[in-house]
Amino acid sequence: MAWEQVKVKAEKNTVTGMMQGDLLDIPNVLIGKSVKVNGKDISIKSYVIDERDDMLKITLAMASPTKEKSDDKPTKGTD
């Protein structure tokens, strides 16, 4: 999956960031418990400040991309 440029609203700041799956890189700005990415409100799972570039490396709490239901049966070849 390629990195995609996105508009991010965090608290009172609107910045441009880069997103790949559930990873989001934005400049170091004040954030709350969620951010708005291209108009969609997404909760923050965790984040780390990269002091080399003064960037926030955010992991978003995204829903699972697969919509498979568990049948509670083991997969073939396992006990």
PyMOL Python script that loads the backbone (N, CA, C, O; Angstrom):
from pymol import cmd

cmd.read_pdbstr("""\
ATOM      1  N   MET A   1       0.841  -1.161   0.000  1.00  0.00           N
ATOM      2  CA  MET A   1       0.000   0.000   0.000  1.00  0.00           C
ATOM      3  C   MET A   1       0.895   1.236   0.000  1.00  0.00           C
ATOM      4  O   MET A   1       1.850   1.306   0.773  1.00  0.00           O
ATOM      5  N   ALA A   2       0.604   2.180  -0.833  1.00  0.00           N
ATOM      6  CA  ALA A   2       1.427   3.384  -0.980  1.00  0.00           C
ATOM      7  C   ALA A   2       1.020   4.462   0.027  1.00  0.00           C
ATOM      8  O   ALA A   2      -0.101   4.472   0.536  1.00  0.00           O
ATOM      9  N   TRP A   3       1.953   5.359   0.297  1.00  0.00           N
ATOM     10  CA  TRP A   3       1.668   6.502   1.163  1.00  0.00           C
ATOM     11  C   TRP A   3       0.777   7.470   0.401  1.00  0.00           C
ATOM     12  O   TRP A   3       0.942   7.660  -0.804  1.00  0.00           O
ATOM     13  N   GLU A   4      -0.165   8.078   1.104  1.00  0.00           N
ATOM     14  CA  GLU A   4      -1.141   8.984   0.511  1.00  0.00           C
ATOM     15  C   GLU A   4      -1.108  10.309   1.276  1.00  0.00           C
ATOM     16  O   GLU A   4      -1.077  10.318   2.507  1.00  0.00           O
ATOM     17  N   GLN A   5      -1.114  11.426   0.545  1.00  0.00           N
ATOM     18  CA  GLN A   5      -1.137  12.737   1.178  1.00  0.00           C
ATOM     19  C   GLN A   5      -2.555  13.049   1.642  1.00  0.00           C
ATOM     20  O   GLN A   5      -3.506  12.900   0.875  1.00  0.00           O
ATOM     21  N   VAL A   6      -2.705  13.489   2.916  1.00  0.00           N
ATOM     22  CA  VAL A   6      -4.023  13.747   3.492  1.00  0.00           C
ATOM     23  C   VAL A   6      -4.014  15.076   4.242  1.00  0.00           C
ATOM     24  O   VAL A   6      -2.961  15.566   4.652  1.00  0.00           O
ATOM     25  N   LYS A   7      -5.200  15.649   4.414  1.00  0.00           N
ATOM     26  CA  LYS A   7      -5.395  16.842   5.242  1.00  0.00           C
ATOM     27  C   LYS A   7      -5.834  16.371   6.621  1.00  0.00           C
ATOM     28  O   LYS A   7      -6.772  15.584   6.744  1.00  0.00           O
ATOM     29  N   VAL A   8      -5.160  16.852   7.651  1.00  0.00           N
ATOM     30  CA  VAL A   8      -5.431  16.405   9.012  1.00  0.00           C
ATOM     31  C   VAL A   8      -5.782  17.609   9.884  1.00  0.00           C
ATOM     32  O   VAL A   8      -5.064  18.608   9.905  1.00  0.00           O
ATOM     33  N   LYS A   9      -6.899  17.493  10.601  1.00  0.00           N
ATOM     34  CA  LYS A   9      -7.276  18.517  11.571  1.00  0.00           C
ATOM     35  C   LYS A   9      -7.085  17.915  12.950  1.00  0.00           C
ATOM     36  O   LYS A   9      -7.744  16.944  13.323  1.00  0.00           O
ATOM     37  N   ALA A  10      -6.158  18.518  13.707  1.00  0.00           N
ATOM     38  CA  ALA A  10      -5.847  18.061  15.058  1.00  0.00           C
ATOM     39  C   ALA A  10      -6.014  19.253  15.987  1.00  0.00           C
ATOM     40  O   ALA A  10      -5.303  20.250  15.863  1.00  0.00           O
ATOM     41  N   GLU A  11      -6.969  19.145  16.929  1.00  0.00           N
ATOM     42  CA  GLU A  11      -7.303  20.259  17.817  1.00  0.00           C
ATOM     43  C   GLU A  11      -7.642  21.482  16.958  1.00  0.00           C
ATOM     44  O   GLU A  11      -8.622  21.453  16.214  1.00  0.00           O
ATOM     45  N   LYS A  12      -6.851  22.552  17.049  1.00  0.00           N
ATOM     46  CA  LYS A  12      -7.151  23.776  16.280  1.00  0.00           C
ATOM     47  C   LYS A  12      -6.250  23.944  15.064  1.00  0.00           C
ATOM     48  O   LYS A  12      -6.299  24.977  14.396  1.00  0.00           O
ATOM     49  N   ASN A  13      -5.425  22.933  14.771  1.00  0.00           N
ATOM     50  CA  ASN A  13      -4.473  23.015  13.659  1.00  0.00           C
ATOM     51  C   ASN A  13      -4.931  22.154  12.490  1.00  0.00           C
ATOM     52  O   ASN A  13      -5.436  21.048  12.684  1.00  0.00           O
ATOM     53  N   THR A  14      -4.753  22.665  11.279  1.00  0.00           N
ATOM     54  CA  THR A  14      -4.964  21.871  10.080  1.00  0.00           C
ATOM     55  C   THR A  14      -3.623  21.764   9.369  1.00  0.00           C
ATOM     56  O   THR A  14      -3.023  22.775   9.003  1.00  0.00           O
ATOM     57  N   VAL A  15      -3.154  20.527   9.175  1.00  0.00           N
ATOM     58  CA  VAL A  15      -1.845  20.287   8.580  1.00  0.00           C
ATOM     59  C   VAL A  15      -1.964  19.238   7.478  1.00  0.00           C
ATOM     60  O   VAL A  15      -2.968  18.533   7.381  1.00  0.00           O
ATOM     61  N   THR A  16      -0.936  19.147   6.660  1.00  0.00           N
ATOM     62  CA  THR A  16      -0.843  18.108   5.638  1.00  0.00           C
ATOM     63  C   THR A  16      -0.005  16.974   6.207  1.00  0.00           C
ATOM     64  O   THR A  16       1.048  17.207   6.801  1.00  0.00           O
ATOM     65  N   GLY A  17      -0.474  15.754   6.024  1.00  0.00           N
ATOM     66  CA  GLY A  17       0.244  14.594   6.526  1.00  0.00           C
ATOM     67  C   GLY A  17       0.312  13.502   5.476  1.00  0.00           C
ATOM     68  O   GLY A  17      -0.248  13.621   4.387  1.00  0.00           O
ATOM     69  N   MET A  18       1.006  12.444   5.828  1.00  0.00           N
ATOM     70  CA  MET A  18       1.128  11.282   4.958  1.00  0.00           C
ATOM     71  C   MET A  18       0.568  10.067   5.697  1.00  0.00           C
ATOM     72  O   MET A  18       0.886   9.831   6.862  1.00  0.00           O
ATOM     73  N   MET A  19      -0.284   9.291   4.985  1.00  0.00           N
ATOM     74  CA  MET A  19      -0.960   8.156   5.599  1.00  0.00           C
ATOM     75  C   MET A  19      -0.748   6.893   4.777  1.00  0.00           C
ATOM     76  O   MET A  19      -0.791   6.911   3.546  1.00  0.00           O
ATOM     77  N   GLN A  20      -0.517   5.787   5.498  1.00  0.00           N
ATOM     78  CA  GLN A  20      -0.406   4.473   4.875  1.00  0.00           C
ATOM     79  C   GLN A  20      -1.085   3.480   5.810  1.00  0.00           C
ATOM     80  O   GLN A  20      -0.566   3.179   6.884  1.00  0.00           O
ATOM     81  N   GLY A  21      -2.241   2.976   5.402  1.00  0.00           N
ATOM     82  CA  GLY A  21      -2.997   2.066   6.258  1.00  0.00           C
ATOM     83  C   GLY A  21      -3.423   2.771   7.526  1.00  0.00           C
ATOM     84  O   GLY A  21      -4.152   3.761   7.474  1.00  0.00           O
ATOM     85  N   ASP A  22      -2.969   2.263   8.682  1.00  0.00           N
ATOM     86  CA  ASP A  22      -3.313   2.901   9.950  1.00  0.00           C
ATOM     87  C   ASP A  22      -2.179   3.770  10.496  1.00  0.00           C
ATOM     88  O   ASP A  22      -2.227   4.194  11.651  1.00  0.00           O
ATOM     89  N   LEU A  23      -1.155   4.038   9.669  1.00  0.00           N
ATOM     90  CA  LEU A  23      -0.035   4.887  10.069  1.00  0.00           C
ATOM     91  C   LEU A  23      -0.211   6.287   9.507  1.00  0.00           C
ATOM     92  O   LEU A  23      -0.547   6.453   8.334  1.00  0.00           O
ATOM     93  N   LEU A  24       0.016   7.291  10.339  1.00  0.00           N
ATOM     94  CA  LEU A  24      -0.136   8.685   9.940  1.00  0.00           C
ATOM     95  C   LEU A  24       1.054   9.473  10.452  1.00  0.00           C
ATOM     96  O   LEU A  24       1.362   9.429  11.643  1.00  0.00           O
ATOM     97  N   ASP A  25       1.733  10.200   9.557  1.00  0.00           N
ATOM     98  CA  ASP A  25       2.842  11.075   9.920  1.00  0.00           C
ATOM     99  C   ASP A  25       2.411  12.509   9.685  1.00  0.00           C
ATOM    100  O   ASP A  25       2.000  12.873   8.583  1.00  0.00           O
ATOM    101  N   ILE A  26       2.509  13.341  10.754  1.00  0.00           N
ATOM    102  CA  ILE A  26       2.176  14.759  10.632  1.00  0.00           C
ATOM    103  C   ILE A  26       3.218  15.573  11.378  1.00  0.00           C
ATOM    104  O   ILE A  26       3.928  15.037  12.228  1.00  0.00           O
ATOM    105  N   PRO A  27       3.321  16.878  11.068  1.00  0.00           N
ATOM    106  CA  PRO A  27       4.210  17.730  11.864  1.00  0.00           C
ATOM    107  C   PRO A  27       3.778  17.710  13.329  1.00  0.00           C
ATOM    108  O   PRO A  27       2.615  17.445  13.634  1.00  0.00           O
ATOM    109  N   ASN A  28       4.705  17.988  14.223  1.00  0.00           N
ATOM    110  CA  ASN A  28       4.438  17.942  15.661  1.00  0.00           C
ATOM    111  C   ASN A  28       3.524  19.096  16.068  1.00  0.00           C
ATOM    112  O   ASN A  28       3.973  20.229  16.240  1.00  0.00           O
ATOM    113  N   VAL A  29       2.241  18.792  16.217  1.00  0.00           N
ATOM    114  CA  VAL A  29       1.238  19.755  16.679  1.00  0.00           C
ATOM    115  C   VAL A  29       0.470  19.127  17.833  1.00  0.00           C
ATOM    116  O   VAL A  29       0.550  17.918  18.052  1.00  0.00           O
ATOM    117  N   LEU A  30      -0.267  19.937  18.563  1.00  0.00           N
ATOM    118  CA  LEU A  30      -1.076  19.444  19.671  1.00  0.00           C
ATOM    119  C   LEU A  30      -2.197  18.557  19.129  1.00  0.00           C
ATOM    120  O   LEU A  30      -2.918  18.941  18.209  1.00  0.00           O
ATOM    121  N   ILE A  31      -2.331  17.357  19.721  1.00  0.00           N
ATOM    122  CA  ILE A  31      -3.387  16.440  19.302  1.00  0.00           C
ATOM    123  C   ILE A  31      -4.217  16.039  20.511  1.00  0.00           C
ATOM    124  O   ILE A  31      -3.765  16.143  21.651  1.00  0.00           O
ATOM    125  N   GLY A  32      -5.431  15.581  20.252  1.00  0.00           N
ATOM    126  CA  GLY A  32      -6.302  15.082  21.309  1.00  0.00           C
ATOM    127  C   GLY A  32      -6.382  13.568  21.238  1.00  0.00           C
ATOM    128  O   GLY A  32      -5.392  12.906  20.930  1.00  0.00           O
ATOM    129  N   LYS A  33      -7.554  13.017  21.521  1.00  0.00           N
ATOM    130  CA  LYS A  33      -7.758  11.569  21.466  1.00  0.00           C
ATOM    131  C   LYS A  33      -8.116  11.095  20.073  1.00  0.00           C
ATOM    132  O   LYS A  33      -8.138   9.893  19.806  1.00  0.00           O
ATOM    133  N   SER A  34      -8.401  12.053  19.170  1.00  0.00           N
ATOM    134  CA  SER A  34      -8.724  11.696  17.785  1.00  0.00           C
ATOM    135  C   SER A  34      -8.279  12.828  16.860  1.00  0.00           C
ATOM    136  O   SER A  34      -8.023  13.948  17.300  1.00  0.00           O
ATOM    137  N   VAL A  35      -8.194  12.509  15.574  1.00  0.00           N
ATOM    138  CA  VAL A  35      -7.873  13.493  14.541  1.00  0.00           C
ATOM    139  C   VAL A  35      -8.889  13.332  13.410  1.00  0.00           C
ATOM    140  O   VAL A  35      -9.516  12.283  13.266  1.00  0.00           O
ATOM    141  N   LYS A  36      -9.036  14.375  12.625  1.00  0.00           N
ATOM    142  CA  LYS A  36      -9.913  14.317  11.464  1.00  0.00           C
ATOM    143  C   LYS A  36      -9.031  14.190  10.235  1.00  0.00           C
ATOM    144  O   LYS A  36      -8.246  15.090   9.940  1.00  0.00           O
ATOM    145  N   VAL A  37      -9.153  13.078   9.514  1.00  0.00           N
ATOM    146  CA  VAL A  37      -8.349  12.813   8.325  1.00  0.00           C
ATOM    147  C   VAL A  37      -9.262  12.905   7.114  1.00  0.00           C
ATOM    148  O   VAL A  37     -10.174  12.093   6.956  1.00  0.00           O
ATOM    149  N   ASN A  38      -9.020  13.893   6.260  1.00  0.00           N
ATOM    150  CA  ASN A  38      -9.862  14.145   5.090  1.00  0.00           C
ATOM    151  C   ASN A  38     -11.346  14.195   5.484  1.00  0.00           C
ATOM    152  O   ASN A  38     -12.204  13.675   4.771  1.00  0.00           O
ATOM    153  N   GLY A  39     -11.634  14.831   6.631  1.00  0.00           N
ATOM    154  CA  GLY A  39     -13.012  15.007   7.075  1.00  0.00           C
ATOM    155  C   GLY A  39     -13.584  13.865   7.893  1.00  0.00           C
ATOM    156  O   GLY A  39     -14.708  13.967   8.384  1.00  0.00           O
ATOM    157  N   LYS A  40     -12.834  12.772   8.055  1.00  0.00           N
ATOM    158  CA  LYS A  40     -13.326  11.610   8.805  1.00  0.00           C
ATOM    159  C   LYS A  40     -12.645  11.559  10.164  1.00  0.00           C
ATOM    160  O   LYS A  40     -11.417  11.551  10.240  1.00  0.00           O
ATOM    161  N   ASP A  41     -13.428  11.525  11.241  1.00  0.00           N
ATOM    162  CA  ASP A  41     -12.910  11.498  12.602  1.00  0.00           C
ATOM    163  C   ASP A  41     -12.409  10.089  12.933  1.00  0.00           C
ATOM    164  O   ASP A  41     -13.162   9.120  12.843  1.00  0.00           O
ATOM    165  N   ILE A  42     -11.117   9.980  13.322  1.00  0.00           N
ATOM    166  CA  ILE A  42     -10.507   8.688  13.615  1.00  0.00           C
ATOM    167  C   ILE A  42      -9.785   8.776  14.965  1.00  0.00           C
ATOM    168  O   ILE A  42      -9.039   9.723  15.215  1.00  0.00           O
ATOM    169  N   SER A  43     -10.009   7.798  15.817  1.00  0.00           N
ATOM    170  CA  SER A  43      -9.363   7.750  17.130  1.00  0.00           C
ATOM    171  C   SER A  43      -7.885   7.412  16.996  1.00  0.00           C
ATOM    172  O   SER A  43      -7.471   6.730  16.058  1.00  0.00           O
ATOM    173  N   ILE A  44      -7.102   7.899  17.946  1.00  0.00           N
ATOM    174  CA  ILE A  44      -5.668   7.632  17.976  1.00  0.00           C
ATOM    175  C   ILE A  44      -5.406   6.456  18.908  1.00  0.00           C
ATOM    176  O   ILE A  44      -5.829   6.460  20.065  1.00  0.00           O
ATOM    177  N   LYS A  45      -4.707   5.452  18.394  1.00  0.00           N
ATOM    178  CA  LYS A  45      -4.353   4.277  19.194  1.00  0.00           C
ATOM    179  C   LYS A  45      -3.085   4.570  20.003  1.00  0.00           C
ATOM    180  O   LYS A  45      -3.033   4.307  21.205  1.00  0.00           O
ATOM    181  N   SER A  46      -2.057   5.120  19.329  1.00  0.00           N
ATOM    182  CA  SER A  46      -0.805   5.478  19.986  1.00  0.00           C
ATOM    183  C   SER A  46      -0.045   6.450  19.086  1.00  0.00           C
ATOM    184  O   SER A  46      -0.365   6.615  17.908  1.00  0.00           O
ATOM    185  N   TYR A  47       0.974   7.091  19.676  1.00  0.00           N
ATOM    186  CA  TYR A  47       1.816   7.976  18.876  1.00  0.00           C
ATOM    187  C   TYR A  47       3.203   8.090  19.494  1.00  0.00           C
ATOM    188  O   TYR A  47       3.396   7.847  20.685  1.00  0.00           O
ATOM    189  N   VAL A  48       4.166   8.466  18.653  1.00  0.00           N
ATOM    190  CA  VAL A  48       5.548   8.674  19.079  1.00  0.00           C
ATOM    191  C   VAL A  48       6.029   9.956  18.405  1.00  0.00           C
ATOM    192  O   VAL A  48       5.695  10.215  17.249  1.00  0.00           O
ATOM    193  N   ILE A  49       6.807  10.754  19.123  1.00  0.00           N
ATOM    194  CA  ILE A  49       7.394  11.957  18.536  1.00  0.00           C
ATOM    195  C   ILE A  49       8.766  11.601  17.988  1.00  0.00           C
ATOM    196  O   ILE A  49       9.629  11.126  18.726  1.00  0.00           O
ATOM    197  N   ASP A  50       8.971  11.829  16.690  1.00  0.00           N
ATOM    198  CA  ASP A  50      10.272  11.631  16.059  1.00  0.00           C
ATOM    199  C   ASP A  50      11.015  12.958  16.170  1.00  0.00           C
ATOM    200  O   ASP A  50      10.743  13.892  15.416  1.00  0.00           O
ATOM    201  N   GLU A  51      11.950  13.040  17.107  1.00  0.00           N
ATOM    202  CA  GLU A  51      12.645  14.291  17.378  1.00  0.00           C
ATOM    203  C   GLU A  51      13.605  14.695  16.270  1.00  0.00           C
ATOM    204  O   GLU A  51      13.979  15.864  16.184  1.00  0.00           O
ATOM    205  N   ARG A  52      14.011  13.761  15.425  1.00  0.00           N
ATOM    206  CA  ARG A  52      14.929  14.095  14.330  1.00  0.00           C
ATOM    207  C   ARG A  52      14.258  15.041  13.344  1.00  0.00           C
ATOM    208  O   ARG A  52      14.880  15.989  12.866  1.00  0.00           O
ATOM    209  N   ASP A  53      12.981  14.781  13.039  1.00  0.00           N
ATOM    210  CA  ASP A  53      12.254  15.580  12.056  1.00  0.00           C
ATOM    211  C   ASP A  53      11.164  16.432  12.695  1.00  0.00           C
ATOM    212  O   ASP A  53      10.480  17.180  11.997  1.00  0.00           O
ATOM    213  N   ASP A  54      10.988  16.331  14.024  1.00  0.00           N
ATOM    214  CA  ASP A  54       9.904  16.995  14.742  1.00  0.00           C
ATOM    215  C   ASP A  54       8.554  16.618  14.131  1.00  0.00           C
ATOM    216  O   ASP A  54       7.731  17.477  13.815  1.00  0.00           O
ATOM    217  N   MET A  55       8.355  15.313  13.975  1.00  0.00           N
ATOM    218  CA  MET A  55       7.126  14.760  13.393  1.00  0.00           C
ATOM    219  C   MET A  55       6.450  13.838  14.402  1.00  0.00           C
ATOM    220  O   MET A  55       7.105  13.238  15.253  1.00  0.00           O
ATOM    221  N   LEU A  56       5.128  13.738  14.289  1.00  0.00           N
ATOM    222  CA  LEU A  56       4.366  12.767  15.066  1.00  0.00           C
ATOM    223  C   LEU A  56       4.132  11.537  14.207  1.00  0.00           C
ATOM    224  O   LEU A  56       3.650  11.646  13.079  1.00  0.00           O
ATOM    225  N   LYS A  57       4.466  10.381  14.729  1.00  0.00           N
ATOM    226  CA  LYS A  57       4.201   9.097  14.078  1.00  0.00           C
ATOM    227  C   LYS A  57       3.009   8.504  14.819  1.00  0.00           C
ATOM    228  O   LYS A  57       3.154   8.006  15.935  1.00  0.00           O
ATOM    229  N   ILE A  58       1.840   8.556  14.205  1.00  0.00           N
ATOM    230  CA  ILE A  58       0.594   8.163  14.858  1.00  0.00           C
ATOM    231  C   ILE A  58       0.104   6.828  14.312  1.00  0.00           C
ATOM    232  O   ILE A  58       0.126   6.591  13.104  1.00  0.00           O
ATOM    233  N   THR A  59      -0.340   5.958  15.223  1.00  0.00           N
ATOM    234  CA  THR A  59      -1.041   4.735  14.840  1.00  0.00           C
ATOM    235  C   THR A  59      -2.512   4.977  15.128  1.00  0.00           C
ATOM    236  O   THR A  59      -2.895   5.255  16.264  1.00  0.00           O
ATOM    237  N   LEU A  60      -3.330   4.869  14.097  1.00  0.00           N
ATOM    238  CA  LEU A  60      -4.761   5.132  14.229  1.00  0.00           C
ATOM    239  C   LEU A  60      -5.515   3.862  14.601  1.00  0.00           C
ATOM    240  O   LEU A  60      -5.124   2.761  14.212  1.00  0.00           O
ATOM    241  N   ALA A  61      -6.584   4.022  15.346  1.00  0.00           N
ATOM    242  CA  ALA A  61      -7.433   2.896  15.729  1.00  0.00           C
ATOM    243  C   ALA A  61      -8.444   2.669  14.615  1.00  0.00           C
ATOM    244  O   ALA A  61      -9.585   3.126  14.692  1.00  0.00           O
ATOM    245  N   MET A  62      -8.019   1.970  13.598  1.00  0.00           N
ATOM    246  CA  MET A  62      -8.864   1.728  12.423  1.00  0.00           C
ATOM    247  C   MET A  62      -9.628   0.425  12.605  1.00  0.00           C
ATOM    248  O   MET A  62      -9.161  -0.495  13.276  1.00  0.00           O
ATOM    249  N   ALA A  63     -10.803   0.358  12.002  1.00  0.00           N
ATOM    250  CA  ALA A  63     -11.573  -0.887  11.991  1.00  0.00           C
ATOM    251  C   ALA A  63     -10.858  -1.888  11.099  1.00  0.00           C
ATOM    252  O   ALA A  63     -10.103  -1.507  10.204  1.00  0.00           O
ATOM    253  N   SER A  64     -11.092  -3.132  11.340  1.00  0.00           N
ATOM    254  CA  SER A  64     -10.469  -4.185  10.547  1.00  0.00           C
ATOM    255  C   SER A  64     -10.911  -4.072   9.094  1.00  0.00           C
ATOM    256  O   SER A  64     -12.104  -3.932   8.823  1.00  0.00           O
ATOM    257  N   PRO A  65      -9.963  -4.129   8.146  1.00  0.00           N
ATOM    258  CA  PRO A  65     -10.329  -4.015   6.736  1.00  0.00           C
ATOM    259  C   PRO A  65     -11.099  -5.226   6.206  1.00  0.00           C
ATOM    260  O   PRO A  65     -11.796  -5.123   5.196  1.00  0.00           O
ATOM    261  N   THR A  66     -10.977  -6.379   6.886  1.00  0.00           N
ATOM    262  CA  THR A  66     -11.708  -7.559   6.426  1.00  0.00           C
ATOM    263  C   THR A  66     -13.016  -7.666   7.191  1.00  0.00           C
ATOM    264  O   THR A  66     -13.082  -7.330   8.374  1.00  0.00           O
ATOM    265  N   LYS A  67     -14.035  -8.126   6.526  1.00  0.00           N
ATOM    266  CA  LYS A  67     -15.346  -8.251   7.156  1.00  0.00           C
ATOM    267  C   LYS A  67     -15.730  -9.712   7.322  1.00  0.00           C
ATOM    268  O   LYS A  67     -16.897 -10.080   7.190  1.00  0.00           O
ATOM    269  N   GLU A  68     -14.720 -10.551   7.616  1.00  0.00           N
ATOM    270  CA  GLU A  68     -14.969 -11.974   7.788  1.00  0.00           C
ATOM    271  C   GLU A  68     -15.495 -12.227   9.191  1.00  0.00           C
ATOM    272  O   GLU A  68     -15.085 -11.566  10.145  1.00  0.00           O
ATOM    273  N   LYS A  69     -16.398 -13.181   9.312  1.00  0.00           N
ATOM    274  CA  LYS A  69     -16.920 -13.570  10.612  1.00  0.00           C
ATOM    275  C   LYS A  69     -16.247 -14.862  11.033  1.00  0.00           C
ATOM    276  O   LYS A  69     -15.996 -15.745  10.213  1.00  0.00           O
ATOM    277  N   SER A  70     -15.961 -14.960  12.311  1.00  0.00           N
ATOM    278  CA  SER A  70     -15.349 -16.164  12.848  1.00  0.00           C
ATOM    279  C   SER A  70     -16.417 -17.241  13.003  1.00  0.00           C
ATOM    280  O   SER A  70     -17.534 -16.966  13.440  1.00  0.00           O
ATOM    281  N   ASP A  71     -16.058 -18.471  12.640  1.00  0.00           N
ATOM    282  CA  ASP A  71     -16.977 -19.588  12.847  1.00  0.00           C
ATOM    283  C   ASP A  71     -16.559 -20.394  14.073  1.00  0.00           C
ATOM    284  O   ASP A  71     -17.130 -21.446  14.361  1.00  0.00           O
ATOM    285  N   ASP A  72     -15.552 -19.885  14.795  1.00  0.00           N
ATOM    286  CA  ASP A  72     -15.037 -20.509  16.021  1.00  0.00           C
ATOM    287  C   ASP A  72     -14.561 -21.938  15.817  1.00  0.00           C
ATOM    288  O   ASP A  72     -14.538 -22.720  16.768  1.00  0.00           O
ATOM    289  N   LYS A  73     -14.183 -22.293  14.602  1.00  0.00           N
ATOM    290  CA  LYS A  73     -13.629 -23.609  14.311  1.00  0.00           C
ATOM    291  C   LYS A  73     -12.150 -23.417  13.978  1.00  0.00           C
ATOM    292  O   LYS A  73     -11.788 -22.429  13.340  1.00  0.00           O
ATOM    293  N   PRO A  74     -11.292 -24.345  14.401  1.00  0.00           N
ATOM    294  CA  PRO A  74      -9.882 -24.224  14.088  1.00  0.00           C
ATOM    295  C   PRO A  74      -9.645 -24.354  12.576  1.00  0.00           C
ATOM    296  O   PRO A  74     -10.407 -25.009  11.864  1.00  0.00           O
ATOM    297  N   THR A  75      -8.593 -23.726  12.122  1.00  0.00           N
ATOM    298  CA  THR A  75      -8.254 -23.853  10.713  1.00  0.00           C
ATOM    299  C   THR A  75      -7.708 -25.245  10.443  1.00  0.00           C
ATOM    300  O   THR A  75      -7.231 -25.914  11.360  1.00  0.00           O
ATOM    301  N   LYS A  76      -7.774 -25.680   9.207  1.00  0.00           N
ATOM    302  CA  LYS A  76      -7.361 -27.010   8.830  1.00  0.00           C
ATOM    303  C   LYS A  76      -5.882 -27.219   9.147  1.00  0.00           C
ATOM    304  O   LYS A  76      -5.049 -26.356   8.872  1.00  0.00           O
ATOM    305  N   GLY A  77      -5.575 -28.349   9.717  1.00  0.00           N
ATOM    306  CA  GLY A  77      -4.185 -28.692  10.013  1.00  0.00           C
ATOM    307  C   GLY A  77      -3.746 -28.278  11.398  1.00  0.00           C
ATOM    308  O   GLY A  77      -2.579 -28.456  11.746  1.00  0.00           O
ATOM    309  N   THR A  78      -4.646 -27.728  12.206  1.00  0.00           N
ATOM    310  CA  THR A  78      -4.295 -27.373  13.581  1.00  0.00           C
ATOM    311  C   THR A  78      -5.152 -28.159  14.556  1.00  0.00           C
ATOM    312  O   THR A  78      -6.249 -28.604  14.216  1.00  0.00           O
ATOM    313  N   ASP A  79      -4.656 -28.323  15.744  1.00  0.00           N
ATOM    314  CA  ASP A  79      -5.402 -29.066  16.771  1.00  0.00           C
ATOM    315  C   ASP A  79      -5.749 -28.164  17.916  1.00  0.00           C
ATOM    316  O   ASP A  79      -6.376 -28.603  18.880  1.00  0.00           O
TER     317      ASP A  79
END
""", "prot")
cmd.dss("prot")
cmd.show_as("cartoon", "prot")
cmd.util.cbc("prot")
cmd.orient("prot")
